[in-house]
Amino acid sequence: MHYLEELLQYKFLQIVEKHGNGKWALDELQWLIYDEYRTFYDALSDEDKYIVCMYIANLMRLHG
């Protein structure tokens, strides 16, 4: 597993624990990535951005 996937999984599980709801956790994780910490996301390589986007897309299939 790529280190970004591990970080995203860890953060997602933290948020699920807080909300008790996968949909809300997904919404918050997306907000964190694409809004709150946008500058960090923008600094990622294209490959790393792809990994983040695919991880979010897979979560959306499960919880969206």
Secondary structure, 3 states (H helix, E strand, C coil): CCHHHHHHHHHHHHHHHHHCCHHHHHHHHHHHHHHHCHHHHHHCCHHHHHHHHHHHHHHHHHHC
